[in-house]
Amino acid sequence: MNDLSRRYPAPDTLRSSGQAGDNMVQIDGSYGEGGGQILRTSLALSCALGKPVQITNIRKERKKPGLQPQHLTAVKAAATIAGAGVQGTELSSTALQFRPGRTSHGTYRFDVAETKGSAGSTSLVLQTILVPLCFAEQPSQVFVNGGTHVPWSPSFHYLRSVVAPLLFRLGVRAELSITAWGWYPIGGGQISARITPAHGLSPLIMTDRGRFLRVTGISAISNLPEHIAARQRARALAILGRQGIDASIETLSAPSPGKGSFLFLAAEFEHLSAGFGSLGAIGKRAEEVADEACNGLFSHLQAQGALDPHLADQVVPWLVFCRGPSEFTTTCVTRHLLTNLWVVRQFMDVDVKVEGEEGEEGSVLICPSACVDHMYRRE
């Protein structure tokens, strides 16, 4: 692992950490990774902390810049739970002002396709509001319609098998379920989450993933010949078997209005799990789907870090609310991770240290502000 260290020292005051004179946090959406993650993390922190935020240059360098249906749904979801005033909620808008009120518990329903037909990710919409709802006064139930297994986003099964168990260690109670699968380009899936308020988040100390235990998985299809799921499973079992891994993979015909295939492998270790998935596509053989998922798993097993690259960046917004310092290692320091660390530093007095170069294994130390205790006080 490279010895390069990046330290982000704590600012003297919260205002010096990216806030304008009117106490509105200023976020440049083109920073670092420059994608929708900056928007989602900013909205989550804005709601949780009650701090207004202005985001400019949203997805500036993307093929379709600005807010797309998935991002608009995330904005609407955040505005709904926090009673926020919002400016800039038009399709393709590259600037947004968001002024949250108090986050309220309740039963919420959101549809990514409401503004414009889309298979945008339900998981990413849900991630936008999970953090603030975790600090609401009472439990909440959230339903999100759209894409559940689509490119460039965590699948529902990754959230349930990898993210949720790690958050449970912190003290987050989020029960996830799926009633219909949504594939690109139709979408039409539905996931739900029941979120129980936290009464204090424990720090994460995860520098060692522990002994490798097992691999489990699913090979799923919707409205396609069943032999596709069987071939995905058979190929994965053969590849894993050659490496001495005796995996358990279930085949599944998933309810959906669309067509699609998916293979997901969960690698279980003593202290946490990692997840690797691959989606089918027109002209893509079932065997290729299995190869992709297995290659992701093997790359992880060959490295020493505890958290897989996707889990590392997704856990960051939670760790800034923990009662004490958190430390973890990851198999890859990604630009997504570095960008999310930058975003949280614009909102909060957080000391962060990253060791390792982008694209290589590394470690992260996050020391939250001592003032996070107020997040758990119920009025």
VOVO-663039 format. One line per field, with one value per atom (N, C-alpha, C): atom name; x, y, z. Coordinates in steps of 0.001 Angstrom, whole numbers, plus 500000, padded with zeros to 6 digits. Layout:
<lozas>
a = CA:...;
u = X:...;
v = Y:...;
w = Z:...;
</lozas>
This chain:
<lozas>
a = N:CA:C:N:CA:C:N:CA:C:N:CA:C:N:CA:C:N:CA:C:N:CA:C:N:CA:C:N:CA:C:N:CA:C:N:CA:C:N:CA:C:N:CA:C:N:CA:C:N:CA:C:N:CA:C:N:CA:C:N:CA:C:N:CA:C:N:CA:C:N:CA:C:N:CA:C:N:CA:C:N:CA:C:N:CA:C:N:CA:C:N:CA:C:N:CA:C:N:CA:C:N:CA:C:N:CA:C:N:CA:C:N:CA:C:N:CA:C:N:CA:C:N:CA:C:N:CA:C:N:CA:C:N:CA:C:N:CA:C:N:CA:C:N:CA:C:N:CA:C:N:CA:C:N:CA:C:N:CA:C:N:CA:C:N:CA:C:N:CA:C:N:CA:C:N:CA:C:N:CA:C:N:CA:C:N:CA:C:N:CA:C:N:CA:C:N:CA:C:N:CA:C:N:CA:C:N:CA:C:N:CA:C:N:CA:C:N:CA:C:N:CA:C:N:CA:C:N:CA:C:N:CA:C:N:CA:C:N:CA:C:N:CA:C:N:CA:C:N:CA:C:N:CA:C:N:CA:C:N:CA:C:N:CA:C:N:CA:C:N:CA:C:N:CA:C:N:CA:C:N:CA:C:N:CA:C:N:CA:C:N:CA:C:N:CA:C:N:CA:C:N:CA:C:N:CA:C:N:CA:C:N:CA:C:N:CA:C:N:CA:C:N:CA:C:N:CA:C:N:CA:C:N:CA:C:N:CA:C:N:CA:C:N:CA:C:N:CA:C:N:CA:C:N:CA:C:N:CA:C:N:CA:C:N:CA:C:N:CA:C:N:CA:C:N:CA:C:N:CA:C:N:CA:C:N:CA:C:N:CA:C:N:CA:C:N:CA:C:N:CA:C:N:CA:C:N:CA:C:N:CA:C:N:CA:C:N:CA:C:N:CA:C:N:CA:C:N:CA:C:N:CA:C:N:CA:C:N:CA:C:N:CA:C:N:CA:C:N:CA:C:N:CA:C:N:CA:C:N:CA:C:N:CA:C:N:CA:C:N:CA:C:N:CA:C:N:CA:C:N:CA:C:N:CA:C:N:CA:C:N:CA:C:N:CA:C:N:CA:C:N:CA:C:N:CA:C:N:CA:C:N:CA:C:N:CA:C:N:CA:C:N:CA:C:N:CA:C:N:CA:C:N:CA:C:N:CA:C:N:CA:C:N:CA:C:N:CA:C:N:CA:C:N:CA:C:N:CA:C:N:CA:C:N:CA:C:N:CA:C:N:CA:C:N:CA:C:N:CA:C:N:CA:C:N:CA:C:N:CA:C:N:CA:C:N:CA:C:N:CA:C:N:CA:C:N:CA:C:N:CA:C:N:CA:C:N:CA:C:N:CA:C:N:CA:C:N:CA:C:N:CA:C:N:CA:C:N:CA:C:N:CA:C:N:CA:C:N:CA:C:N:CA:C:N:CA:C:N:CA:C:N:CA:C:N:CA:C:N:CA:C:N:CA:C:N:CA:C:N:CA:C:N:CA:C:N:CA:C:N:CA:C:N:CA:C:N:CA:C:N:CA:C:N:CA:C:N:CA:C:N:CA:C:N:CA:C:N:CA:C:N:CA:C:N:CA:C:N:CA:C:N:CA:C:N:CA:C:N:CA:C:N:CA:C:N:CA:C:N:CA:C:N:CA:C:N:CA:C:N:CA:C:N:CA:C:N:CA:C:N:CA:C:N:CA:C:N:CA:C:N:CA:C:N:CA:C:N:CA:C:N:CA:C:N:CA:C:N:CA:C:N:CA:C:N:CA:C:N:CA:C:N:CA:C:N:CA:C:N:CA:C:N:CA:C:N:CA:C:N:CA:C:N:CA:C:N:CA:C:N:CA:C:N:CA:C:N:CA:C:N:CA:C:N:CA:C:N:CA:C:N:CA:C:N:CA:C:N:CA:C:N:CA:C:N:CA:C:N:CA:C:N:CA:C:N:CA:C:N:CA:C:N:CA:C:N:CA:C:N:CA:C:N:CA:C:N:CA:C:N:CA:C:N:CA:C:N:CA:C:N:CA:C:N:CA:C:N:CA:C:N:CA:C:N:CA:C:N:CA:C:N:CA:C:N:CA:C:N:CA:C:N:CA:C:N:CA:C:N:CA:C:N:CA:C:N:CA:C:N:CA:C:N:CA:C:N:CA:C:N:CA:C:N:CA:C:N:CA:C:N:CA:C:N:CA:C:N:CA:C:N:CA:C:N:CA:C:N:CA:C:N:CA:C:N:CA:C:N:CA:C:N:CA:C:N:CA:C:N:CA:C:N:CA:C:N:CA:C:N:CA:C:N:CA:C:N:CA:C:N:CA:C:N:CA:C:N:CA:C:N:CA:C:N:CA:C:N:CA:C:N:CA:C:N:CA:C:N:CA:C:N:CA:C:N:CA:C:N:CA:C:N:CA:C:N:CA:C:N:CA:C:N:CA:C:N:CA:C:N:CA:C:N:CA:C:N:CA:C:N:CA:C:N:CA:C:N:CA:C:N:CA:C:N:CA:C:N:CA:C:N:CA:C:N:CA:C:N:CA:C:N:CA:C:N:CA:C:N:CA:C:N:CA:C:N:CA:C:N:CA:C:N:CA:C:N:CA:C:N:CA:C:N:CA:C:N:CA:C:N:CA:C:N:CA:C:N:CA:C:N:CA:C:N:CA:C:N:CA:C:N:CA:C:N:CA:C:N:CA:C:N:CA:C:N:CA:C:N:CA:C:N:CA:C:N:CA:C:N:CA:C:N:CA:C:N:CA:C:N:CA:C:N:CA:C:N:CA:C:N:CA:C:N:CA:C:N:CA:C:N:CA:C:N:CA:C:N:CA:C:N:CA:C:N:CA:C:N:CA:C:N:CA:C:N:CA:C:N:CA:C:N:CA:C:N:CA:C:N:CA:C:N:CA:C:N:CA:C:N:CA:C:N:CA:C;
u = 500841:500000:500870:500526:501307:501241:502319:502397:501797:501342:500807:499662:499706:498654:498016:496707:495997:495284:495551:494869:494010:492776:491838:491617:492404:492302:490954:490536:489259:489321:488271:488246:488068:488374:488222:486764:485904:484471:483737:482481:481674:481544:481473:481282:482470:483653:484819:484854:483965:483945:482914:483075:482262:480962:480700:479426:479534:478538:478491:477999:477983:477609:476191:475288:473913:473746:474864:474863:474412:474399:474072:475368:475449:476627:476734:477920:478147:478874:478281:478856:479042:480244:480540:480328:479259:478899:479853:480811:481784:483047:483091:484297:484504:485759:486099:485369:484609:483862:482820:482273:481414:480081:479568:478303:477188:476182:475012:475277:476380:476708:476834:477430:477581:476216:475282:473916:473281:473353:472672:473252:474574:475182:474877:474899:474588:473162:472228:470830:470654:471302:471186:471699:472862:473436:472654:472162:471358:470121:469449:468252:468611:469648:470011:470475:471169:471737:470871:469874:469052:469775:470772:471556:471168:470837:470540:471791:471583:472718:472407:473428:473338:474354:473881:474739:474758:475945:476100:476875:476847:477582:477201:475923:475464:475687:476478:476760:477199:478045:478407:479044:479902:480649:480007:478807:478151:477563:477302:476742:475417:474619:473389:473558:474054:474333:473051:473257:472144:471291:470161:469258:468491:468610:467816:466726:465787:464650:465023:466050:466481:466891:467630:468100:466954:466019:464852:464027:463925:463186:463889:465223:465978:465740:465730:465464:464059:463079:461697:461565:462220:462147:462721:463886:464505:463636:463081:462229:460967:460419:459188:459409:460464:460654:461082:461700:462219:461416:460313:459513:460339:461171:462149:461590:462157:461938:463038:462666:463635:463494:464621:464660:465597:465165:466011:465644:464373:463956:463431:464056:463651:464573:464059:464866:466059:467250:468522:469052:468412:468921:470302:471228:472581:472831:471791:471929:470695:470917:469831:470053:468985:468988:468003:468452:467648:467686:466502:466395:465488:466092:465290:464622:463484:462877:463277:462375:462633:462231:463097:462785:461686:460671:459518:459417:459054:458796:457464:457219:455955:456052:454993:454967:455072:456094:456389:456434:455986:456024:456606:457603:458251:458391:458269:458333:459307:460384:461394:460811:459803:459220:458124:457878:456765:456947:458146:458397:458554:459291:459557:459876:459339:459578:461043:461355:462750:462881:464038:464398:465470:465453:466438:466459:467587:467833:467005:466275:465549:466515:467602:468569:469184:469518:470159:469185:467905:466901:466771:466692:466558:467754:468956:470138:470132:469477:469420:468689:467681:466841:467018:467804:467989:468650:469699:470411:469493:468819:467967:466816:466205:465102:465575:466849:467421:467400:467329:467320:465952:464922:463560:463078:461931:461458:460818:460224:459503:459900:459558:459877:459198:459796:459245:459199:458264:458169:458276:459196:459432:459273:458534:458381:458946:459779:460351:460155:459568:459356:460379:460854:461810:462695:463960:464908:465530:465458:466037:467361:467556:468780:469142:469861:470176:471658:472226:473658:473997:475252:475836:475200:474666:474083:474069:474059:474005:472652:472685:471441:470754:469479:468758:469465:469939:470557:471884:472587:473795:473441:472404:471969:471589:470802:470295:471366:472238:473209:474524:474879:476183:476068:475305:475232:474457:473246:472397:473054:473703:474354:475466:476219:477259:476639:475584:474918:474319:473880:473331:474377:475633:476712:476839:476500:476583:475406:474293:473082:471928:472084:471036:470119:468822:467841:467027:467365:466663:466300:465028:464552:464132:464823:464609:463868:462962:462249:461988:461716:461447:460197:459288:458064:458048:458793:458901:460266:460840:462160:461997:462872:462844:464141:464059:465224:465233:466424:466534:465977:465194:464860:463485:462727:461331:461207:462037:461887:460680:459872:458646:458822:460006:460202:459789:459752:459423:460208:460865:461516:460911:461085:460589:461596:461536:462420:461649:461810:461281:462473:462496:463637:463246:463980:463777:464801:464375:465323:466475:467644:468836:468924:469457:469662:471155:471920:473364:474044:474909:475623:477008:477319:478622:479679:480883:481959:482233:482734:483110:484616:485050:486458:486542:486966:486946:488220:489314:490588:490946:490210:490463:489129:488938:487661:487504:488585:488507:488604:488415:488560:487452:487820:486840:486008:484680:483786:483126:482412:481617:481186:480674:480048:478629:477688:476304:475873:474798:474382:473038:472624:471397:471675:471024:471041:469589:469257:467857:467568:466356:465847:464410:463976:462577:462117:461078:460458:461458:462381:463357:463401:463940:464030:464803:464328:464934:466352:466692:468040:469108:468723:469698:470167:469220:469593:470398:470010:470729:472159:472339:473693:474565:473984:474745:475230:474325:474663:475734:475544:476490:477885:477957:479254:479939:479191:479768:480249:479453:479851:481117:481228:482417:483662:483552:484695:485122:484146:484464:485037:484474:484956:486414:486851:488253:489198:488644:489442:489230:488566:488331:487224:486326:485221:483932:483350:482098:480940:480406:479391:477975:477054:475629:474918:474384:473743:472329:471370:469954:469530:468708:468114:466725:466365:465131:464497:463186:462414:461701:462184:461746:460568:459568:458428:458843:458454:458839:458002:457756:457098:458042:459352:460336:461123:462173:463032:464441:465084:466453:467017:468343:469013:470097:470447:471337:471972:473266:473956:474613:474364:474926:475626:476869:477658:478006:477704:478056:479174:480305:481434:481353:481164:481008:482334:482711:483898:483452:484378:484027:483345:483768:483308:482378:482299:481416:481314:480500:480331:480712:481038:481272:480377:479999:479069:479520:479227:479657:478558:478087:476982:477289:476507:476621:475248:474964:473675:473787:472751:472679:472316:472502:472155:471952:471314:471095:472445:472617:473864:474939:474662:475628:475277:476183:475916:475850:475080:474943:476297:477166:478489:479313:479129:479826:479344:478058:477504:478177:478286:478924:480396:481082:482505:482743:481919:482094:481951:480898:480680:481815:482252:483341:484651:484934:486170:486197:485045:484980:485258:484697:484929:486406:487021:488421:489341:489055:489866:489818:488648:488494:489261:489161:489836:491353:491855:493301:493860:492982:493403:493226:493677:493654:492660:492142:491255:489968:489336:488107:486880:486675:485473:485724:484742:484868:484727:485153:485199:483871:482767:481459:480987:481232:480825:481603:482854:483699:483122:482697:482179:480765:479977:478587:478447:479433:479326:479760:480464:481024:479987:478821:477878:477367:477409:476985:478052:479298:480378:480586:480167:480338:479366:478384:477431:477702:478789:479109:479692:479471:479975:481404:482299:483699:484325:485644:486361:486073:486020:485881:487108:487460:488598:488302:488601:488418:489473:489685:490530:489638:490120:489362:490288:489736:490538:490874:490197:490497:490024:490938:490583:490076:488783:488173:487945:487722:487385:486030:485117:483844:484090:484976:485284:485868:486866:487510:486526:485631:484634:483650:483194:482245:482885:484163:484868:484948:485169:485196:483837:482761:481420:481102:481350:481002:481801:483015:483828:483286:482461:481852:480699:480153:478998:479356:480436:480678:482153:482365:483706:484194:484824:485248:486718:487493:488890:489001:489619:489699:491144:491564:492881:492745:493296:493279:494709:494978:496282:496092:496876:496756:496395:496920:496639:495345:494746:493539:493827:492947:493103:493849:494330:495058:494396:494861:494346:494661:493853:494087:493293:493432:492716:492168:491098:490435:490169:490502:490196:489284:488134:487159:486893:487160:486933:485830:484601:483494:483630:482841:482767:482157:482564:482022:480568:480054:478691:477635:478001:476997:475981:476234:475294:473910:473863:472550:471654:472219:471404:470479:470809:470045:469105:469060:468179:466797:465784:464394:463754:463165:462511:461098;
v = 498800:500000:501241:502221:503445:504228:504908:505650:507045:507435:508783:509030:510119:510472:511783:511871:513129:513456:514609:514989:516218:516124:517232:517794:518793:519269:519919:519825:520417:521929:522568:524027:524669:525946:526653:526773:526976:527074:526360:526062:525432:526334:527638:528554:528528:528280:528249:527002:526061:524814:524884:525840:525851:526606:527328:528008:529483:529973:531383:532205:533529:534403:534196:533697:533468:532067:531418:530079:529003:529313:528300:527634:526336:525593:525633:525926:526020:524767:524063:522826:522941:522677:522636:521204:520996:519653:519041:519810:519267:518765:518883:518497:516983:516559:515142:514271:513321:512392:513120:514201:515099:514549:513532:512923:513145:512273:512407:512148:511482:511208:512495:513529:514803:515357:515284:515753:514969:513636:512804:512991:513008:513197:514583:515590:516954:517058:516448:516481:515744:514584:513806:514603:515231:515995:517273:517904:519102:518809:517706:517325:516941:516133:515640:516763:517744:518826:520081:520137:521331:522510:522246:523311:523486:524713:524944:524779:524384:524135:524634:525161:525520:524682:523946:523082:523610:523854:524334:523301:523477:522581:521112:520849:519481:518601:517550:516580:517296:518300:519199:518492:517500:516846:515551:515227:514001:514161:513031:513060:513807:513602:514373:515157:516389:517147:517469:517844:518303:517188:517595:516660:515813:514504:513562:512982:512183:511728:511140:510312:509706:510769:511786:512833:513735:514012:514806:514098:512770:512016:512089:512029:512157:513522:514584:515927:516000:515461:515480:514708:513564:512743:513505:514117:514870:516062:516761:517914:517500:516349:515873:515538:514793:514374:515538:516567:517682:518963:518916:520120:521262:520950:521920:522838:524030:524918:524688:524521:524137:525026:525410:526107:525353:525191:524527:523080:522739:521339:521018:521584:521270:520188:519423:518418:519105:518564:519059:520295:520712:521842:521512:522471:522261:523041:523671:524417:524185:524112:523799:524528:525124:525642:524821:524388:523487:523995:524361:524894:523973:523067:522074:522650:522039:522280:521136:520727:519611:518303:517315:516005:515325:514864:514240:512768:511949:510538:510407:509251:509022:507872:507722:506748:507521:507192:507963:507042:507581:506846:507755:507225:507989:507107:507741:507018:507742:507054:507664:508048:507317:507563:508622:509253:510204:511402:511965:513140:512759:511686:511226:509741:508957:507519:507193:506371:506118:504839:504187:503055:503486:504753:505264:504465:504489:503613:503951:502955:503097:503122:502367:502297:503657:504394:505687:506725:506644:507527:507228:505951:505552:506009:505872:506284:507768:508573:510014:510344:509573:509921:508999:507944:507031:507727:508501:509151:510074:511040:511926:511201:510212:509501:508682:508336:507625:508489:509821:510733:511357:510835:511310:510798:511310:510963:509585:509137:507865:507081:505784:504976:505502:505201:505589:504385:504433:503417:504135:503656:504305:503282:503667:502849:503639:502998:503665:502776:503335:502624:503067:502114:502439:501257:501501:500447:499887:498575:497939:497247:496887:496223:496832:497938:498707:499104:499447:499799:501039:501100:502266:502601:501614:501861:500566:500665:499451:498757:497465:496711:496623:496291:496077:495027:493960:492886:493305:494227:494754:495544:496367:497115:496179:495169:494296:493362:492855:491844:492418:493621:494184:495463:496438:497734:497652:497090:497058:496337:495176:494529:495364:496103:496956:498101:498708:499793:499298:498053:497467:497470:497248:497289:498669:499696:501068:501414:500703:501009:501444:501283:501662:500461:500687:499633:499963:499321:499543:498180:497847:496566:496759:496083:496277:495095:495385:494321:494759:493780:494043:493275:493945:493300:493102:493928:493778:494271:493592:493966:494927:495926:496889:496848:496555:496459:497631:497954:498932:498306:499040:500463:500739:499685:499889:500326:499766:500056:499328:500021:499443:498537:498507:497725:498504:497824:498520:497918:498791:498380:499179:498674:499390:499265:500218:500219:500716:500009:500483:500922:502203:502781:503107:502539:502820:503844:504892:505932:505374:505954:505548:506355:505738:506425:506555:506643:506764:505786:506280:505409:505089:503800:503362:503548:503900:504039:502708:502795:501612:501429:500320:499944:498661:498797:497655:497689:497377:497332:495921:494930:493534:492850:492306:491675:490302:489734:488425:487296:486100:484901:484803:484402:484164:482937:483070:482002:481272:482018:481353:482347:481793:482591:482097:483008:482709:483641:483306:484179:483817:484638:484378:484572:483772:483933:484121:485331:485691:486097:485809:486283:486764:487627:488048:487972:487201:487107:486713:485849:485278:483766:483014:481559:481194:480195:479812:479282:478806:478270:479350:480625:481711:481767:481711:481700:480458:479329:478083:478141:478740:478843:479811:480916:481846:481136:480396:479682:478630:477832:476748:477292:478365:478949:479479:480179:480724:479603:478564:477455:476787:476657:476024:476870:478177:479068:479093:479232:479276:477941:476863:475538:475314:475866:475717:476436:477370:478079:477504:476350:475703:476317:477089:477739:476986:476414:475675:476628:477255:478297:477715:478490:478164:479277:478971:479967:479509:480340:480047:480641:479909:480470:481005:482079:482776:483373:483199:483894:485047:486249:487405:488117:488527:489259:490643:490988:492278:492568:493851:494198:494146:494043:494046:492759:492783:491624:491946:490937:491140:489914:489918:488850:489449:488702:489253:488116:488256:487328:488129:487721:488415:487418:487756:486920:487713:487141:487757:486948:487591:486955:487296:486282:486488:486241:487222:487114:487137:486985:486959:488240:489382:490657:491435:491080:491796:491009:491530:490902:491886:491346:492147:491585:492415:491964:492314:491403:491578:491080:491968:491618:491927:491325:491591:491467:492371:492408:491847:491160:490722:491881:491676:492688:491986:492663:492086:491774:490541:490118:489673:489735:489345:487947:487021:485644:485479:484506:484224:483959:483298:482988:484253:485280:486548:487225:487114:487679:487036:485715:485002:485368:485476:485812:487161:488164:489493:489472:488815:488767:488031:486920:486148:486923:487659:488437:489520:490144:491129:490504:489323:488603:488245:487721:487308:488490:489633:490825:491207:491081:491410:490421:489139:488118:488258:488752:488895:490107:491036:492223:491978:492930:492764:493687:494704:495653:495016:495654:495109:495436:496713:497129:497077:496591:496658:498122:498469:499889:500608:499941:500600:500841:499882:500034:501151:501323:502338:503734:504075:505436:505579:504498:504594:504728:504279:504346:505700:506495:507761:508687:508960:509896:509443:508148:507643:507855:507711:507733:509101:510160:511501:511740:510851:510980:509986:509254:508272:508958:508333:508874:508405:508938:508586:508343:508253:508059:506691:506649:505410:505219:503965:503655:502389:502419:501217:501161:499957:499760:499374:499614:499288:498709:497874:497262:498247:499412:500414:501793:502733:504136:504697:504950:505404:506908:507459:508887:509152:508182:508328:508498:507693:507784:509139:509583:510866:512023:511914:512966:513029:511879:511874:512424:512127:512687:514212:514714:516161:516786:516140:516699:516810:515762:515830:516919:517196:518242:519638:519768:521067:521360:520315:520477:520443:519725:519439:519591:519802:519874:518433:517887:516488:516411:515697:515479:514147:514169:512983:512746:511505:511145:509935:510057:508982:508563:507288:506760:505817:506030:505225:506078:505723:506468:506008:506914:506571:505373:504376:503180:502061:502310:501299:501057:500039:499784:500954:501122:502237:502121:503157:503221:504626:504714:505991:506115:507273:507599:508820:508718:509803:510131:511377:511834:512887:512525:513479:514575:515608:516687:516175:516761:516379:516784:517610:518127:517213:516017:515177:514631:514699:514150:514782:516038:516686:515999:515203:514515:513499:513036:511966:512460:513760:514297:514535:513989:514153:515298:516226:517358:516952;
w = 500000:500000:500000:499206:499111:500404:500768:502025:501930:500725:500557:501533:502266:503208:502792:502943:502720:504019:504589:505823:505553:506018:505880:507287:507717:509100:509368:510626:511016:510897:510393:510289:511652:511742:513008:513402:512405:512669:511560:511818:510777:509566:509789:508673:507733:508247:507375:506516:506786:506019:504906:503983:502775:502880:503969:504127:503766:503075:502711:503888:503715:504813:505302:504461:504887:505455:505821:506395:505419:504137:503134:502680:502846:502432:500912:500407:498968:498478:497532:497007:495498:495048:493616:493131:492378:491941:490936:490447:489504:490197:491532:492258:492189:492090:492192:491191:491701:490841:490011:490538:489772:489337:490000:489597:490603:490516:491373:492838:493141:494534:495345:494762:495465:495831:494902:495161:496299:496237:497230:498625:498737:500050:500595:499738:500175:500687:499980:500422:501749:501877:503110:504304:504153:505252:505523:504472:504640:505491:505179:505947:507377:507537:508864:509785:509225:510027:510049:509164:509071:508467:507606:506989:505529:505117:503694:502853:501603:500722:499323:498674:497261:496499:495484:494688:493261:492742:491369:490547:489245:488329:488527:488734:489010:487786:487963:486906:485618:485777:484684:483501:483775:482698:482206:482671:482243:480840:480203:478850:478830:479859:480050:481353:481287:482512:483288:484535:485349:485917:486475:487147:486141:486265:485493:486405:485861:486675:488032:488056:489321:490327:489852:490749:491206:490295:490668:491732:491623:492631:493977:493962:495211:495844:495017:495533:496115:495386:495863:497171:497248:498457:499645:499463:500545:500948:499955:500247:500992:500634:501264:502731:503046:504438:505320:504720:505512:505349:504596:504394:503844:502870:502386:501307:501258:500137:499117:497850:496830:495606:495030:493751:492815:491561:490572:490319:490481:490345:488950:487937:486574:486007:485071:484394:483731:483926:483393:484110:485187:485962:486528:486456:486977:488268:488811:490062:490928:492221:493146:494465:494995:496352:497171:498345:499172:500610:501139:502498:503315:504097:504823:506058:506399:507695:508616:509452:510369:509696:509745:509156:509954:509260:509907:509536:510503:510223:509494:508902:508213:507241:506449:505367:504060:503263:502058:500840:499706:498442:497355:496647:495586:494350:493181:491907:490990:490612:489747:488395:487942:486622:486645:487781:487889:486972:486925:486087:484626:484384:483033:483105:482181:482200:482401:483408:483740:484542:484398:485245:486228:486628:487573:488859:489527:490669:491898:492390:493653:494832:494727:495824:496105:495050:495239:495794:495398:495990:497483:497811:499210:500038:499490:500225:500571:499753:499997:501285:501631:502786:503983:503853:504980:506168:505911:507015:507812:507188:508000:508686:508025:508659:509855:509865:511002:512263:512084:513220:513459:512797:513044:514399:514865:516199:516264:515166:515146:513897:513843:512659:511404:510271:508968:508046:507103:506060:504718:503869:502585:501463:500412:499208:498031:497235:496071:494846:493794:492534:491495:490689:489636:489324:489052:488749:490019:490179:491362:491051:489780:489333:487979:488039:486836:486858:485701:485648:486475:486900:487561:488901:489576:490895:491693:493022:493831:493669:493487:493372:494731:494699:495954:496800:496162:496928:497545:496908:497526:498787:498703:499876:501018:500703:501768:502326:501476:501908:502413:501964:502297:503119:502615:503286:504601:504556:505751:506929:506731:507876:508499:507669:508234:509022:508479:509194:510504:510541:511762:512877:512511:513499:514133:513365:513878:514781:514598:515339:514471:513145:512197:511967:512097:511875:510626:509517:508252:507672:507698:507177:505715:504797:503370:502766:501840:501133:499701:498844:497436:497015:496314:495854:494343:493615:492162:491727:490742:490231:489061:488998:487899:487120:485816:484942:483972:483475:482401:481115:480305:480421:481016:481374:481785:483234:484112:485532:486091:486881:487401:488603:489180:490395:491626:492758:494007:495166:495921:497158:498301:499499:500669:501798:502705:503866:505075:506170:507454:508290:508643:509339:510772:511712:513130:513584:514285:514700:515532:515344:516095:517383:518394:519668:519964:518901:519023:518094:517226:516297:516842:516861:517343:516256:516627:515627:514930:513721:512957:513016:513551:513515:512699:511446:510529:509681:510330:509613:509166:509670:509327:509076:507887:507562:508199:508718:509343:508330:508832:508010:506963:505755:504695:505051:504991:505411:504251:503415:502370:501300:500196:499143:498945:498979:498643:497517:496837:495748:495171:494204:493460:491969:491174:489725:489308:488856:488661:487222:486798:485507:485696:484809:484734:483288:483045:481720:480627:480992:480068:480287:479326:479505:480778:481497:482766:482592:481395:481218:481368:481203:481369:482824:483752:485166:485511:484934:485200:484672:483504:482927:483731:484162:484996:486258:486868:488103:487850:486803:486520:486238:485481:485165:486427:487259:488483:489400:489560:490421:489905:488573:487983:488225:488009:488199:489664:490549:491971:492439:491912:492294:491948:490819:490421:491387:492154:493153:494552:494607:495884:496712:496074:496781:496491:497514:497389:497683:496654:496834:496808:497364:497318:496557:495373:494520:494177:494464:494220:492882:492133:490921:491259:490560:490902:489662:489522:488497:489188:488966:489742:489077:489851:489298:488813:487586:487015:485775:485492:484229:483037:483303:482230:482162:481343:481160:481642:482245:482667:483337:483520:484253:485126:486184:487205:487976:488266:489150:490261:491496:492650:493546:493936:494828:496081:497239:498515:499150:499400:500073:501557:502368:503804:504522:505354:506193:507653:508555:509975:510421:509885:510418:509502:508237:507305:506011:505085:503768:502675:501520:500318:499222:498254:497225:495829:494890:493503:492582:491705:490833:489381:488513:487082:486455:485532:484844:483442:483009:481630:480717:479428:478425:477088:476166:474841:474202:473775:473145:474121:475405:476436:476931:476763:477134:478658:479080:480508:481151:480396:480920:481181:480359:480574:481853:482111:483339:484550:484515:485624:485745:484616:484632:485320:485002:485571:487089:487572:489015:489713:489136:489744:489740:488667:488604:489686:489922:490994:492352:492573:493823:493989:492935:493021:493293:492685:492937:494406:494994:496406:497280:496958:497764:497692:496575:496416:497155:497525:498268:499769:500570:502022:502731:502042:502696:503172:504154:504722:503865:503558:502829:501323:500584:499130:498704:497490:497092:497177:496866:496894:498324:499180:500575:501247:500887:501519:501349:500131:499957:500491:500463:500907:502419:503172:504626:505178:504389:504875:505503:504874:505495:506860:507133:508436:509502:509127:510113:510734:510034:510613:511768:511950:513049:514177:514075:515112:516348:517495:518753:518986:518192:518315:516955:516900:515633:515015:513695:512940:512069:511843:510990:510206:508914:508097:507013:506519:505351:504182:502979:501782:500722:499885:498824:497728:497706:496683:497124:497158:497390:496064:495996:494749:494764:493591:493513:494179:494107:494824:496324:496873:498305:498645:497896:498168:498022:497043:496835:497992:498461:499578:500848:501052:502202:502096:500890:500684:500985:500540:500743:502231:503006:504429:505135:504636:505248:504964:503952:503671:504626:505254:506145:507626:507970:509377:509739:511024:511591:511783:510770:510774:510367:511140:510800:510066:508900:508048:507632:507690:507191:506270:505075:504095:503803:503878:503491:502306:501264:500058:498869:497729:496510:495870:495120:494372:493465:493510:492705:493399:494630:495374:496732:497454:498785:499704:500725:501622:502902:503738:505005:505206:505989:506247:507744:508304:509687:509688:510357:510412:511876:512259:513631:513622:513990:513955:514993:514811:515782:517078:518184:519487:519644:518711:518860:518256:517774:517122:518096:519417:520391:520268:519799:519703:518703:517788:516802:517432:518641:519261:520345:520547:521592:521005:521650:521191:521956:521228:521883:522256;
</lozas>
